[in-house]
Amino acid sequence: MSNNKDFKVKNGIQPTAYHEGLGTVTSGSVTVGFADISTWAYDSVSFSIATEEGTPRDVFFKDDGLRMYIIGNASDKVHSYTLSTAWDLSTASYDSKSFSVASQAGLPRGIAFKSDGTKFYVVGATSDAVFQYSLSTAWDVSTGTYDSVSLSVSGQDTGPSDIFFKPDGTKMFILGTTGRDINEYNLSTAWDLSTASYSQVSSSISTYEDAPNGMFFKSDGLKLYIIGGNGDEVNEFSLSAAWDVSTISHVGLFSVASQETNPLGFTFKPDGTKMYIVGNINDNIYQYSTGSTTTTNTLDLSTGPVFEITPTSDIQIGLSNPAASGTVSQATLLLDGANTNTFDLSVAEQEASFSVSSQSTLPQGLFFKSDGTKMYVADGSNRDVFQYSLSTAWDVSTASYDSVFADFGSQDTDVRGIFFKDDGTKFYLCGDAGNDVNEYSLSTAWDISTRSFTTNFSVSSQDTEPQGIYFKPDGTKFYIAGSNSSDIYQYSLSTAWDISTASYESKSLNVSSQDNVVQDIFLNSDGTKAFVLGGANDAMYQYSLSTAYDISTATYDSVTYDLSSVDTSVEGLFFKADGDKFYFVGGSTDKVYQYSCASSATVTYDSTLQFGGGTAPESPAANETDVLTFSTRDGGTTYQAAIAIDGAA
């Protein structure tokens, strides 16, 4: 087999081709950290620190996981603990070492250490300041002395609750409970608090947590976690620019309430596979698993110098069988991009919008033709459905009105949800006036001007305010979003797509704990995920179904996507079948909004692969290819890695 891929490159590098035989890629598995927050789990491992500290506020670990530190308000001390097995909380024991910060940091709230363990920093609530200490023996708090260096943060927040440093010590972040925000500071000399100054950058997290107590950043600065005592949960945020808190967006949350109802501090193992939280209800530390198993792809250098990988899931790349030390071994990798993480709200970004205000003043329902070249908007005020064409499939910015509409007032005077049969020969409307589903046939597929009314089916016994409708792809089930009861109801059809054969299956999902104004429902392509649009909070909520298409088996994933900044009257919802885009129609702006919700597989690299600057490249986008090179002359102890071509199309 050979690879003769020709590249057209978007960054100016000359097009090229590779004709060498492809080497062998072997697969395995490894655990990687900072997994999808909805998959985190408690390890059923805890450790009591009540004897040493009655009001623990924060926890910190030495980078090798063999020592743990607790700071608290009862003693105003830092306490040190030893773990006989790294990162295993069940092996912890108090090592009878402590250091008092009472003379400086009354009511200490948060603690951070310099990466080499020779300094630590404490933020105190009494003085609203950060204090710097030195340790004559690294990581031994009993050797600590105050540096007579402090920084007031009262100008930014009068209730500081935690402190965090960028790994190189050039940035410091203070979490505040008064402003419910994160404030950023620059240090002109790394780790020297006397050179710190407020950078005029902050970000509010009050929408997600009213009592923020602790924070943690991933080492690349692209993820942020906040723990709070109001929701008793960890909130995850992504940062579009590393270490810039002004660029955060909410991803999801994880509840710790079953273990601690007043979480005050937390930290992670550096690789993100473990999390530890502390609270003062039981004065315990609790341990969680926050990693996931990912596939490893190993390039076998004994089989050839050129390799090609098209990831079908998140992967880690490594190399094996290089030449002996002293002889250079080289490899070229053609890394293809493909959308593998779809229906993924954590990466959702707005792409485009289209106004329907010239036709609809109260858009309620939304649907797209299966090839993405037609769009339909149901209007609750005019009782109409309007038809549009898209010159570029699935791109609403290319939409234009077809001057085709249909009035459905004869069946329902308050049209809400709309759904089409997959071949476009039938469609269905649910209405709030008749509390029913109306079925129509089209003599010309996808042309609503050729419709004729067929039959209807009442859902009033379940809900008197049906808002949205979704059909299973084979037409044997449909689901109604009921706003009156805040439920999703499931129905079966003994004859596919024939609404006259429908019956209620006595299966439902109540979503009132998330939103009590249910607007629409959509399921992913295999029926294992449900997405519910809520009008009370103007947000979308994600659920998992343990049995595909059985709505009674759905549980909330603790994943929410806020749409309120875009429109304060979210209405109809639609996902592209492959899950890489979603759309909703907004009643306050009378617009259809388009979002991407897919990403390429996340590609990580074995620690032996060292990229210039210490940062590995991002994964290539779908339909693009990166060309990477690897070289070693020490027998594979380390590889010099570089990206030779970025984004070949």
Phi and psi in degrees as a GROMACS rama.xvg file:
@    title "Ramachandran Plot"
@    xaxis  label "Phi"
@    yaxis  label "Psi"
@TYPE xy
-134.708  160.227  SER-2
-113.903  119.162  ASN-3
-118.957  38.0903  ASN-4
-65.2255  123.868  LYS-5
-98.3977  136.597  ASP-6
-109.452  137.991  PHE-7
-109.408  118.77  LYS-8
-105.582  136.583  VAL-9
-90.0668  -5.08432  LYS-10
-107.93  15.0652  ASN-11
95.0869  -6.98662  GLY-12
-74.0315  142.132  ILE-13
-57.5521  137.427  GLN-14
-57.3469  149.476  PRO-15
-148.11  176.482  THR-16
-145.24  149.492  ALA-17
-119.228  129.103  TYR-18
-120.327  1.18499  HIS-19
-69.6593  157.532  GLU-20
-66.4703  142.223  GLY-21
-79.3431  136.537  LEU-22
-77.9964  173.841  GLY-23
-90.8996  135.236  THR-24
-110.513  122.258  VAL-25
-104.639  148.247  THR-26
-110.456  149.738  SER-27
-153.386  -151.479  GLY-28
-148.623  155.702  SER-29
-154.083  155.049  VAL-30
-91.7064  127.182  THR-31
-118.736  153.702  VAL-32
-94.7526  179.532  GLY-33
52.7404  49.0347  PHE-34
-70.0532  174.413  ALA-35
-48.5367  124.178  ASP-36
-60.416  -25.0029  ILE-37
-72.2849  -11.4184  SER-38
-100.534  -0.0629304  THR-39
-65.0582  155.063  TRP-40
-150.059  145.996  ALA-41
-73.2865  135.816  TYR-42
-82.894  -1.5005  ASP-43
57.9491  37.6189  SER-44
-127.165  126.808  VAL-45
-141.021  165.63  SER-46
-146.101  127.814  PHE-47
-85.9918  134.442  SER-48
-119.588  18.1665  ILE-49
-60.7735  -33.4979  ALA-50
-64.1512  -36.5576  THR-51
-91.3217  -35.2142  GLU-52
-145.239  118.704  GLU-53
-86.0181  -16.8993  GLY-54
-134.746  72.4414  THR-55
-67.2687  136.84  PRO-56
-114.921  -27.1479  ARG-57
-156.813  160.381  ASP-58
-135.385  143.377  VAL-59
-144.68  142.999  PHE-60
-116.237  143.811  PHE-61
-61.9442  150.714  LYS-62
-65.1162  -17.0362  ASP-63
-93.8638  0.18713  ASP-64
75.1278  11.5397  GLY-65
-100.995  -1.30835  LEU-66
-143.929  141.839  ARG-67
-129.739  145.745  MET-68
-127.284  138.239  TYR-69
-123.571  135.533  ILE-70
-122.033  142.674  ILE-71
-150.306  166.598  GLY-72
-85.4183  -23.2081  ASN-73
-69.1447  -41.8497  ALA-74
-105.565  -14.6511  SER-75
53.5095  41.8826  ASP-76
-128.701  158.199  LYS-77
-98.8621  125.874  VAL-78
-111.411  142.901  HIS-79
-113.436  138.979  SER-80
-130.845  149.614  TYR-81
-109.456  140.407  THR-82
-113.825  124.159  LEU-83
-73.408  -27.3172  SER-84
-118.122  122.896  THR-85
-53.7048  131.324  ALA-86
67.0506  8.31908  TRP-87
-102.846  102.522  ASP-88
-61.9618  -25.5489  LEU-89
-68.5172  -12.2781  SER-90
-103.495  12.192  THR-91
-78.5537  149.871  ALA-92
-151.835  148.987  SER-93
-72.2458  131.731  TYR-94
-99.8844  14.7392  ASP-95
59.0533  36.5161  SER-96
-124.931  135.07  LYS-97
-152.34  168.824  SER-98
-147.419  129.267  PHE-99
-86.1581  133.311  SER-100
-113.124  14.2051  VAL-101
-60.7473  -32.8491  ALA-102
-69.2414  -21.3073  SER-103
-113.61  -59.5938  GLN-104
-104.96  72.9882  ALA-105
-61.1778  141.415  GLY-106
52.9437  60.5958  LEU-107
-63.8603  138.187  PRO-108
-113.972  -36.9262  ARG-109
-143.233  154.539  GLY-110
-138.328  144.862  ILE-111
-143.433  147.028  ALA-112
-112.753  148.188  PHE-113
-62.7201  150.168  LYS-114
-61.1744  -23.9317  SER-115
-96.8703  3.2933  ASP-116
76.4115  13.0627  GLY-117
-95.2304  -6.97637  THR-118
-142.257  152.431  LYS-119
-140.143  162.631  PHE-120
-135.131  137.226  TYR-121
-127.809  134.168  VAL-122
-103.252  130.843  VAL-123
-117.4  142.3  GLY-124
-83.5949  -22.2099  ALA-125
-67.3889  -44.7267  THR-126
-103.906  -3.66694  SER-127
52.7292  51.0646  ASP-128
-143.734  163.079  ALA-129
-107.201  139.333  VAL-130
-123.254  144.262  PHE-131
-112.329  136.659  GLN-132
-130.84  152.382  TYR-133
-115.334  149.682  SER-134
-118.52  122.308  LEU-135
-68.5672  -28.3298  SER-136
-116.351  119.254  THR-137
-52.9426  133.977  ALA-138
70.8573  3.54531  TRP-139
-103.637  100.525  ASP-140
-67.4371  -20.2377  VAL-141
-68.455  -12.9829  SER-142
-100.703  15.2354  THR-143
-76.7714  149.436  GLY-144
-140.351  146.444  THR-145
-74.9253  133.227  TYR-146
-82.3292  -0.276781  ASP-147
56.4275  37.5001  SER-148
-127.729  127.591  VAL-149
-146.292  165.072  SER-150
-141.29  122.563  LEU-151
-76.9464  135.285  SER-152
-116.63  12.6104  VAL-153
-64.4409  -24.1916  SER-154
-67.5431  -20.3505  GLY-155
-104.246  -39.6029  GLN-156
-156.309  134.249  ASP-157
-96.4557  13.6432  THR-158
-141.255  57.852  GLY-159
-62.7017  136.614  PRO-160
-122.919  -15.3273  SER-161
-161.709  164.854  ASP-162
-137.515  143.274  ILE-163
-148.769  142.833  PHE-164
-114.575  142.994  PHE-165
-61.0325  144.248  LYS-166
-54.6832  -26.7445  PRO-167
-90.7878  2.45229  ASP-168
75.5475  12.3583  GLY-169
-95.7665  -7.90506  THR-170
-136.16  145.386  LYS-171
-130.855  143.896  MET-172
-125.705  135.257  PHE-173
-118.073  126.49  ILE-174
-92.7188  136.31  LEU-175
-124.511  139.711  GLY-176
-90.6541  -19.7075  THR-177
-74.5182  -53.6815  THR-178
-85.5005  -9.42414  GLY-179
52.3699  53.6113  ARG-180
-146.179  173.004  ASP-181
-115.626  129.972  ILE-182
-116.523  138.704  ASN-183
-108.401  139.06  GLU-184
-129.505  145.738  TYR-185
-104.33  143.359  ASN-186
-116.202  114.581  LEU-187
-67.757  -27.9616  SER-188
-116.628  120.856  THR-189
-53.9771  133.323  ALA-190
69.0335  4.94675  TRP-191
-101.711  103.147  ASP-192
-62.663  -24.7357  LEU-193
-68.009  -15.6024  SER-194
-101.718  10.6143  THR-195
-82.2362  144.349  ALA-196
-147.801  147.535  SER-197
-65.9049  131.459  TYR-198
-88.9065  2.92683  SER-199
66.3519  24.9702  GLN-200
-120.779  128.668  VAL-201
-150.26  167.932  SER-202
-149.916  131.948  SER-203
-83.5397  139.246  SER-204
-122.483  20.4093  ILE-205
-63.7678  -27.2052  SER-206
-61.9821  -29.0127  THR-207
-107.477  -24.0575  TYR-208
-153.828  120.504  GLU-209
-85.0694  -17.3477  ASP-210
-130.803  66.65  ALA-211
-70.0816  124.591  PRO-212
-113.624  -27.6367  ASN-213
-146.882  155.148  GLY-214
-142.519  156.181  MET-215
-152.204  135.858  PHE-216
-107.528  140.308  PHE-217
-63.77  151.539  LYS-218
-63.108  -21.2629  SER-219
-90.2458  -0.558675  ASP-220
74.3318  13.8182  GLY-221
-104.412  -3.39179  LEU-222
-134.537  144.2  LYS-223
-134.324  139.022  LEU-224
-124.538  136.628  TYR-225
-124.879  131.806  ILE-226
-110.97  141.409  ILE-227
-140.567  155.214  GLY-228
-89.1858  -7.23901  GLY-229
-82.0261  -50.627  ASN-230
-93.413  -7.39602  GLY-231
52.4946  51.4112  ASP-232
-151.405  161.517  GLU-233
-100.161  127.357  VAL-234
-104.053  133.829  ASN-235
-103.286  137.327  GLU-236
-127.773  146.466  PHE-237
-104.686  151.484  SER-238
-116.484  123.512  LEU-239
-73.1366  -23.7421  SER-240
-123.077  125.442  ALA-241
-55.2831  130.969  ALA-242
66.0675  11.167  TRP-243
-104.905  99.8451  ASP-244
-68.1234  -13.7245  VAL-245
-72.6224  -8.9587  SER-246
-106.636  18.105  THR-247
-75.7352  149.679  ILE-248
-141.221  143.512  SER-249
-74.6459  138.585  HIS-250
-108.868  -52.1773  VAL-251
-178.525  -172.672  GLY-252
-144.939  161.851  LEU-253
-137.392  123.109  PHE-254
-82.8848  136.797  SER-255
-115.745  13.4434  VAL-256
-62.4776  -26.4956  ALA-257
-69.0187  -20.5153  SER-258
-105.68  -42.6458  GLN-259
-144.116  122.088  GLU-260
-96.6049  6.2871  THR-261
-146.079  66.6974  ASN-262
-67.6493  132.517  PRO-263
-117.379  -25.8016  LEU-264
-154.355  160.824  GLY-265
-162.944  165.294  PHE-266
-155.713  169.47  THR-267
-123.112  153.078  PHE-268
-61.1545  140.867  LYS-269
-54.6806  -31.7676  PRO-270
-83.5208  0.585767  ASP-271
77.0664  15.4483  GLY-272
-92.2886  -12.8956  THR-273
-136.772  148.791  LYS-274
-131.828  147.177  MET-275
-131.949  129.416  TYR-276
-123.611  153.177  ILE-277
-129.899  143.563  VAL-278
-148.163  169.399  GLY-279
-106.346  11.2907  ASN-280
-72.7406  -47.4209  ILE-281
-114.961  -0.33687  ASN-282
53.7196  48.3534  ASP-283
-120.133  157.975  ASN-284
-103.157  137.267  ILE-285
-120.24  143.648  TYR-286
-113.06  136.903  GLN-287
-131.214  153.467  TYR-288
-97.0095  127.502  SER-289
-128.237  18.5485  THR-290
-107.009  176.096  GLY-291
-146.029  157.191  SER-292
-82.135  128.65  THR-293
-124.161  158.982  THR-294
-78.0793  138.39  THR-295
-102.206  138.069  THR-296
-117.42  114.58  ASN-297
-108.462  125.652  THR-298
-84.7862  116.27  LEU-299
-87.1134  101.892  ASP-300
-67.4413  -15.7335  LEU-301
-76.2761  -9.4126  SER-302
-105.307  -6.19935  THR-303
154.858  165.753  GLY-304
-97.1587  -11.1298  PRO-305
-122.003  136.071  VAL-306
-134.849  152.647  PHE-307
-133.852  132.98  GLU-308
-131.868  129.858  ILE-309
-116.849  99.6403  THR-310
-64.0291  137.594  PRO-311
-106.398  0.0311659  THR-312
-161.647  176.349  SER-313
-61.9475  136.332  ASP-314
-136.354  160.62  ILE-315
-119.372  136.563  GLN-316
-106.701  135.324  ILE-317
-141.466  175.09  GLY-318
-128.667  152.549  LEU-319
-141.287  163.706  SER-320
55.5287  50.6054  ASN-321
-75.9245  172.053  PRO-322
-66.8085  162.725  ALA-323
-61.8776  157.041  ALA-324
-53.905  136.258  SER-325
102.063  -17.1806  GLY-326
-112.931  135.238  THR-327
-76.1246  131.816  VAL-328
-117.207  133.696  SER-329
-130.905  153.351  GLN-330
-145.75  147.259  ALA-331
-118.75  130.116  THR-332
-116.439  126.42  LEU-333
-96.807  105.717  LEU-334
-103.076  109.266  LEU-335
-87.7558  141.652  ASP-336
-94.4073  141.355  GLY-337
-154.117  143.704  ALA-338
-71.9557  112.018  ASN-339
-114.533  -26.8978  THR-340
-102.064  93.2643  ASN-341
-110.622  169.975  THR-342
51.7774  37.1138  PHE-343
-108.436  101.092  ASP-344
-70.204  -19.2695  LEU-345
-67.8228  -19.6234  SER-346
-113.01  9.82466  VAL-347
-64.2726  136.384  ALA-348
-142.094  140.194  GLU-349
-69.6157  135.245  GLN-350
-111.294  -39.615  GLU-351
-162.288  170.108  ALA-352
-150.719  163.718  SER-353
-148.225  128.643  PHE-354
-83.3457  133.815  SER-355
-113.078  14.9483  VAL-356
-63.5497  -24.6784  SER-357
-70.4567  -19.8743  SER-358
-109.823  -44.8343  GLN-359
-118.718  129.244  SER-360
-103.162  -5.62914  THR-361
-147.749  67.3594  LEU-362
-65.8252  131.984  PRO-363
-123.354  -39.1193  GLN-364
-122.688  157.024  GLY-365
-145.726  137.74  LEU-366
-153.346  151.553  PHE-367
-122.667  145.305  PHE-368
-59.7231  151.23  LYS-369
-61.6255  -22.1004  SER-370
-98.7659  4.31211  ASP-371
76.9195  12.6639  GLY-372
-99.7418  -4.72093  THR-373
-132.433  147.784  LYS-374
-134.622  144.3  MET-375
-130.248  132.533  TYR-376
-122.792  124.742  VAL-377
-93.5742  133.016  ALA-378
-110.909  125.751  ASP-379
-81.8954  -17.2724  GLY-380
-87.6888  -47.63  SER-381
-88.6592  -7.10449  ASN-382
64.8352  27.5249  ARG-383
-111.879  160.971  ASP-384
-119.714  130.396  VAL-385
-108.544  141.753  PHE-386
-112.37  136.409  GLN-387
-131.145  155.072  TYR-388
-112.936  145.579  SER-389
-114.61  118.126  LEU-390
-68.8619  -28.3329  SER-391
-114.6  119.51  THR-392
-54.4156  134.374  ALA-393
69.8294  8.82802  TRP-394
-110.517  102.37  ASP-395
-68.2344  -19.2711  VAL-396
-67.2144  -14.7529  SER-397
-100.862  12.8639  THR-398
-75.4005  150.011  ALA-399
-145.442  146.718  SER-400
-72.1259  133.594  TYR-401
-82.4615  -1.42588  ASP-402
57.001  35.4208  SER-403
-125.84  124.666  VAL-404
-147.497  165.752  PHE-405
-140.166  135.484  ALA-406
-94.2664  131.585  ASP-407
-118.439  22.5986  PHE-408
-61.782  -23.4646  GLY-409
-67.1112  -27.3047  SER-410
-100.777  -40.3902  GLN-411
-154.685  133.383  ASP-412
-92.4774  4.16423  THR-413
-141.517  76.3684  ASP-414
-70.4018  133.309  VAL-415
-120.567  -77.6768  ARG-416
-97.9193  154.648  GLY-417
-139.063  142.39  ILE-418
-151.628  140.195  PHE-419
-109.482  147.194  PHE-420
-62.1921  151.417  LYS-421
-62.1524  -24.0553  ASP-422
-96.4439  1.88126  ASP-423
77.9064  10.6708  GLY-424
-93.3345  -7.02215  THR-425
-141.892  151.937  LYS-426
-145.335  166.228  PHE-427
-135.918  138.248  TYR-428
-122.565  135.619  LEU-429
-104.789  141.223  CYS-430
-127.652  145.699  GLY-431
-85.8301  -16.4173  ASP-432
-82.9497  -46.6748  ALA-433
-89.3857  -9.58886  GLY-434
52.0258  48.0766  ASN-435
-147.599  173.648  ASP-436
-110.274  128.372  VAL-437
-109.028  134.506  ASN-438
-107.595  139.436  GLU-439
-132.465  146.008  TYR-440
-104.778  147.009  SER-441
-118.346  123.972  LEU-442
-71.1224  -26.6146  SER-443
-118.506  119.056  THR-444
-54.4777  135.515  ALA-445
70.2991  5.21089  TRP-446
-107.763  102.685  ASP-447
-70.1118  -15.0636  ILE-448
-70.2543  -13.759  SER-449
-101.838  19.042  THR-450
-77.82  156.032  ARG-451
-143.359  138.643  SER-452
-68.4725  136.096  PHE-453
-108.782  -60.5536  THR-454
-164.712  175.912  THR-455
-142.023  169.489  ASN-456
-144.336  125.178  PHE-457
-80.5748  137.025  SER-458
-116.265  13.3215  VAL-459
-64.3983  -23.4024  SER-460
-69.6593  -20.3797  SER-461
-100.454  -44.7728  GLN-462
-154.052  139.509  ASP-463
-99.948  10.2871  THR-464
-138.129  62.7749  GLU-465
-66.3575  129.918  PRO-466
-114.161  -36.8252  GLN-467
-140.184  158.08  GLY-468
-139.523  142.88  ILE-469
-142.019  138.311  TYR-470
-109.833  142.002  PHE-471
-60.078  142.97  LYS-472
-55.4228  -27.2165  PRO-473
-89.7699  2.62897  ASP-474
76.1038  12.7799  GLY-475
-96.4548  -5.42024  THR-476
-143.799  151.879  LYS-477
-142.348  162.924  PHE-478
-131.993  140.584  TYR-479
-117.52  131.165  ILE-480
-90.1418  114.078  ALA-481
-105.61  116.751  GLY-482
-78.215  -28.5212  SER-483
-65.0933  -38.1533  ASN-484
-106.264  -7.32118  SER-485
61.0528  39.9961  SER-486
-122.7  154.165  ASP-487
-105.029  128.006  ILE-488
-111.341  144.841  TYR-489
-114.516  134.37  GLN-490
-128.541  151.321  TYR-491
-115.325  152.968  SER-492
-121.087  121.097  LEU-493
-69.0886  -27.7776  SER-494
-116.361  120.423  THR-495
-54.7826  134.585  ALA-496
68.1654  6.93327  TRP-497
-104.716  103.285  ASP-498
-67.2003  -19.9232  ILE-499
-70.5176  -14.5622  SER-500
-100.738  15.2564  THR-501
-79.2366  151.225  ALA-502
-150.492  146.981  SER-503
-73.183  132.767  TYR-504
-90.2732  3.89967  GLU-505
58.3406  38.3456  SER-506
-127.538  133.455  LYS-507
-152.454  167.816  SER-508
-134.164  120.294  LEU-509
-90.6048  128.848  ASN-510
-117.283  16.8017  VAL-511
-62.8256  -24.0664  SER-512
-67.9212  -21.3236  SER-513
-100.001  -45.3745  GLN-514
-160.435  132.402  ASP-515
-101.284  13.2098  ASN-516
-126.245  84.4425  VAL-517
-76.5735  127.558  VAL-518
-110.318  -34.893  GLN-519
-163.853  165.143  ASP-520
-138.557  140.601  ILE-521
-148.049  141.991  PHE-522
-111.994  153.826  LEU-523
-74.4829  178.412  ASN-524
-66.6928  -23.3472  SER-525
-110.047  7.75809  ASP-526
74  18.0471  GLY-527
-100.86  -7.30657  THR-528
-130.967  140.514  LYS-529
-122.802  142.357  ALA-530
-123.016  125.168  PHE-531
-117.356  130.685  VAL-532
-93.4947  128.804  LEU-533
-117.981  132.597  GLY-534
-90.4474  -16.8462  GLY-535
-69.7713  -42.7826  ALA-536
-106.047  -1.93099  ASN-537
52.2511  60.449  ASP-538
-146.293  165.42  ALA-539
-112.405  141.51  MET-540
-123.586  142.243  TYR-541
-110.78  138.012  GLN-542
-131.506  150.748  TYR-543
-108.224  138.802  SER-544
-107.817  118.282  LEU-545
-69.6207  -27.4845  SER-546
-116.89  120.485  THR-547
-54.7009  133.306  ALA-548
66.6555  9.07768  TYR-549
-104.029  99.1431  ASP-550
-64.9965  -22.0746  ILE-551
-70.7978  -13.8104  SER-552
-96.9803  8.88905  THR-553
-79.1618  141.196  ALA-554
-131.735  146.478  THR-555
-69.2803  131.526  TYR-556
-83.8229  0.444878  ASP-557
58.7619  35.5119  SER-558
-119.929  120.68  VAL-559
-128.688  141.152  THR-560
-121.397  115.486  TYR-561
-79.6149  127.173  ASP-562
-115.614  3.57927  LEU-563
-66.3908  -26.2602  SER-564
-73.4526  -15.8022  SER-565
-97.3503  -44.2802  VAL-566
-153.482  138.135  ASP-567
-99.7986  18.1131  THR-568
-147.527  69.8472  SER-569
-70.537  137.801  VAL-570
-126.213  -97.1986  GLU-571
-83.7399  147.079  GLY-572
-126.372  141.048  LEU-573
-149.496  137.104  PHE-574
-113.031  139.053  PHE-575
-61.646  145.95  LYS-576
-59.1863  -35.1315  ALA-577
-83.3191  -1.17292  ASP-578
77.2465  14.4202  GLY-579
-94.8778  -2.53329  ASP-580
-145.946  151.125  LYS-581
-135.331  161.48  PHE-582
-138.049  146.315  TYR-583
-142.943  156.328  PHE-584
-108.367  136.495  VAL-585
-107.79  130.136  GLY-586
-81.2271  -20.284  GLY-587
-85.7285  -27.1199  SER-588
-107.533  -10.9036  THR-589
56.5261  47.8309  ASP-590
-130.513  153.564  LYS-591
-99.1519  128.013  VAL-592
-110.275  139.734  TYR-593
-115.56  133.578  GLN-594
-129.644  143.851  TYR-595
-85.653  141.984  SER-596
-143.124  41.625  CYS-597
-141.837  155.51  ALA-598
-144.177  158.225  SER-599
-67.6804  161.212  SER-600
-56.0117  140.751  ALA-601
-77.7997  123.212  THR-602
-109.922  120.867  VAL-603
-113.764  169.868  THR-604
-130.625  144.153  TYR-605
-55.5614  148.954  ASP-606
-63.1531  -16.9522  SER-607
-75.6182  -14.8876  THR-608
-91.7597  111.486  LEU-609
-110.438  114.259  GLN-610
-90.6723  148.153  PHE-611
-57.4416  135.028  GLY-612
80.9044  -5.83623  GLY-613
80.1306  4.40995  GLY-614
-119.285  123.184  THR-615
-74.365  151.785  ALA-616
-70.2009  156.751  PRO-617
-70.9187  159.603  GLU-618
-66.0649  145.69  SER-619
-66.6739  150.642  PRO-620
-71.3871  164.053  ALA-621
-55.9803  139.031  ALA-622
69.2065  16.0734  ASN-623
-122.253  161.119  GLU-624
-132.338  130.785  THR-625
-98.0784  144.086  ASP-626
-111.367  117.649  VAL-627
-115.404  147.907  LEU-628
-121.902  146.977  THR-629
-133.76  140.993  PHE-630
-145.713  137.953  SER-631
-142.318  147.394  THR-632
-131.284  11.0312  ARG-633
-113.069  26.2073  ASP-634
75.7252  19.0981  GLY-635
93.3366  6.97807  GLY-636
-61.4443  -41.4467  THR-637
-140.694  150.104  THR-638
-122.894  137.673  TYR-639
-87.0381  121.954  GLN-640
-116.296  144.55  ALA-641
-151.822  154.606  ALA-642
-99.5422  116.303  ILE-643
-85.1818  -38.3885  ALA-644
-133.629  126.23  ILE-645
-108.001  107.442  ASP-646
80.007  51.4183  GLY-647
-71.3893  138.649  ALA-648
